[in-house]
Amino acid sequence: MNIHRAQEILAADEKIHVELNGLPVWIDSVDSGKATAKVHAEENPADSRVVTVQELEEVH
């Protein structure tokens, strides 16, 4: 995924499915300067981490 798409997903009103290594995640924030995103696992909101946006995959 690119930084622009990650920002669009973060701002979207509807739910857009995103995965990190095959696991569903929510994007909490995007740092465009570092090209990273803070995400948390859908099933475990306490499981948050910062990853590069390239690691994220939009699921259609």
SELUMMAR-188990 format. One record per atom (N, C-alpha, C, O, CB): x, y, z. Coordinates in steps of 0.001 Angstrom, whole numbers, plus 524288, in hexadecimal, padded with zeros to 5 digits. Glycine has a CB too. Layout:
REM residues N
XYZ
...
***
This chain:
REM residues 60
8035A7FB7380000
800008000080000
8038A804CE80000
807E8804A380201
7FC2F7FFFD804CE
801A4809057FDC5
804B080DD47FDF7
8027B811858021E
7FE2B810B780416
804BE810847F891
8057A8158A80368
804108191E807A3
7FEE581BE980681
7FBC181CB880A0D
8086C81D238087D
7FE0581D5E8019F
7F9358202380031
7F46881CB18012F
7F07A81E8880342
7F964821D87FA63
7F4BC817BF7FFB6
7F04C814368007C
7EF62813438064D
7EAE6812F680803
7F13A80EF87FDA2
7F381812CC8094D
7F2EA8120C80EF6
7F014816B781160
7ECC781606814CD
7F853811478119A
7F15681B6F80F9F
7EEB68201D81196
7E8FA8202980FF8
7E59D821B58130A
7F1758251080F97
7E7D481E7C80B2D
7E26581E388095B
7DF4781A5980CAD
7DADA81B7780E31
7E22C81CA080383
7E188815E580DC9
7DED4811F0810ED
7DDDA814008166C
7D9A18133881895
7E20880CD081126
7E1B38169C818B0
7E115818CF81DE6
7DC9B81CC281E14
7D9B581CF8821E9
7E62A81B6381FA9
7DC0881FE1819F5
7D80E823FD819C8
7D2B48220581800
7CED9824DC81876
7D9D48284D81631
7D26381D4C81603
7CD7E81B51813CD
7C94781A88817F3
7CA668190881C61
7CE7A81632810F9
7C46F81B928166D
7C00081AAC819ED
7BEA4814E681A47
7BCFD8130681E63
7BB3F81DC281816
7BF5781217815FB
7BDF780C8C815E8
7C2B28094381774
7C72780B0D8173C
7BBF180AEA81071
7C1A18047881900
7C5D0800E181A77
7C8667FECA8158B
7C5CA7FCD281204
7C3B37FC5481DDF
7CD7B7FF3E8155A
7D08E7FD1D8110E
7D4207F90081374
7D70D7FA178171B
7D3C58018380E12
7D3D97F4518115F
7D6C17EFF48139A
7DC8C7F0658124E
7DE147F0D880DC5
7D4937EABF8119B
7DFBF7F03F81674
7E56A7F093815F0
7E7CC7EC1D8190B
7E5EF7EAC581D45
7E78A7F5FB817DB
7EBF07E9D6816E8
7EE9E7E5958199C
7F46C7E6BE81A19
7F6BF7E971816DF
7EDC77E065816BC
7F6AC7E49A81E43
7FC457E4AB81F35
7FDE87DF0181FDD
7FC697DC74823A8
7FDC27E81782423
800EB7DD1281C3D
8029B7D79081C5F
7FDF57D3D181CD2
7FE3A7CFE481F96
8065F7D6AA820F7
7F9B17D51481A10
7F5227D1B5819F9
7F15B7D26A81E7C
7ED4E7CFD481EA5
7F6D97CC4A819DD
7F2987D5E38222F
7EF287D6D5826AD
7EC517DC03825FC
7EEC47DFEB8249D
7F24F7D6D482BDB
7E7237DC21826EB
7E4287E10282665
7E5DE7E50F82A6C
7E65C7E3DB82F0D
7DE4B7DFEF826F8
7E6C57E9DF828A0
7E85E7EE2282C1A
7E54F7F30F82ADB
7E3197F3A28269F
7EE477EF2F82BA0
7E53B7F6A482EB0
7E3207FBE882E0D
7E7BB7FFA382DD1
7EB8C7FEEA830A7
7DF457FD648329B
7E7758039C82A7F
7EB6F807B382A62
7E9CA80BED82E3E
7E58E80E2982DC7
7EC29809FF824B9
7ED2E80D0283213
7EC10810FB8360A
7EE358165483489
7EBC181A5483594
7EE5180F5383B44
7F2CB8166383214
7F53081B488306A
7F92E81A2782C2B
7FB04815C182B8F
7F7C581E2783515
7FA7A81E428293E
7FE4C81DD2824FF
802498222E825AA
800DD826B38267E
7FB9881E1E81F7A
80743820D08254C
80B81824A182572
80DC4824F281FF0
810E2821A481E5D
80FD68231682998
80C29828F581D09
80DD68295A81793
813A682A758171D
8160E828F28133C
80AC482D99814CA
815F782D0B81AF3
81B8B82E3381AD0
81EE28295381B30
8230B828FF818CD
81CF0831DE81F2A
81D0B8258C81E31
81FF4820AB81EE9
81DBF81C2F81BB2
82003817F281B98
81FFB81F2A8249D
8195081D118190B
816A081907815FA
815428145981965
815EC80FD7817DB
81A0B8174481155
8134E8158D81E1F
811B68116C821BD
80C0B812418235A
809D081674822A1
8154F8114E8269D
809CA80E228258D
8047580E6382793
8044C80B9782CCF
806CA8078B82D89
8007980BED823AA
8015480DCD83072
8004980B148355C
7FB53807F98347B
7F75680A26832E8
7FFBE80EFC83A29
7FB8C802EE8357B
7F70F7FF80834A5
7F6167FC3B83979
7F9897FB9583CC2
7F7E97FBF882FDD
7F1507FA28839E2
7F0337F65383DFA
7ECFC7F1E283BA2
7EA0A7F294837E5
7ED3F7F8E7842AB
7EDAC7ED5583DF5
7EADE7E8B583C29
7E5107E96C83D2E
7E3897EB448415A
7ECEE7E3B583EE5
7E1C77E7F78395B
7DC1C7E87F839FF
7DA337E57F83EC6
7D6E97E76E841B3
7D9417E68F83517
7DC387E0DA83F8F
7DA6E7DD85843D5
7DCCD7DEFB84917
7DAF37DD3684D29
7DBAD7D7EB842A2
7E0F47E24084909
7E39C7E39584DE0
7E5937E93384D98
7EA0F7EA1A84C1E
7E82C7DFC784EF1
7E2467ED0084EFE
7E3D47F27A84E93
7E8B87F3E1851BA
7EB537F7BA8507E
7DF687F5DD8504F
7E9FD7F0E1855B4
7EEB27F1F3858C6
7F3A47F07F855D2
7F7E77F22E85745
7EE807EF0285DEC
7F31E7ED62851B1
7F7937EBAD84E89
7F8977EFB284A46
7F7067EEF3845CA
7F6957E62D84C1E
7FB3A7F3FD84BAF
7FC527F80D847D8
802267F840846BD
805637F6F084A0B
7FA5A7FD68849C3
8035D7F9EB84207
808DD7FA5884073
809527FE4283C02
8057B7FF9C83973
80B1A7F4F083EC7
80E1C8000A83B29
80F418038A836D6
811FF8005C832A3
815DC7FDB0833AA
812AA8084C838A1
80FF0800B082DE6
812117FDBA8297A
812AA8015E824CA
8104E8058E824A8
80E7C7F8FC82813
815C57FFCE820FF
8160D802DE81C2C
81103801EE8191B
80ED67FDA481935
81B028015B818D3
80F35805EE8166A
80A498055A81382
80AC38013380F42
806D37FEE980DB6
808AB80A9981110
80F7E8002E80D55
8103D7FC338095B
80EE07F6C680B5E
80DC17F34780843
815CF7FC498076C
80EF57F60281080
80D9E7F0ED812C7
807BB7EFFC812D3
806037EB898136F
80FC17F08981852
804A87F41381232
7FEF87F39F8126F
7FCC27F23080D28
7FEC17F3D180919
7FC887F8B18145B
7F8977EF1A80D3F
7F6167ED698086C
7F03C7EE47808D4
7EDB67EC8080C84
7F74F7E79C80743
7EE177F10F804F6
7E8707F1D2804B6
7E5F67ECE480282
7E7BE7EAC67FE93
7E7007F6AE80152
7E1DA7EB1B80515
7DF327E65580375
7DA1F7E7D0800C8
7D6E97EA9F802FF
7DE2A7E2A68082E
7D9687E5EB7FC05
7D4AA7E7337F901
7D0D37E2C27F93E
7CC9C7E3167F6F5
7D5FF7E86F7F34A
***
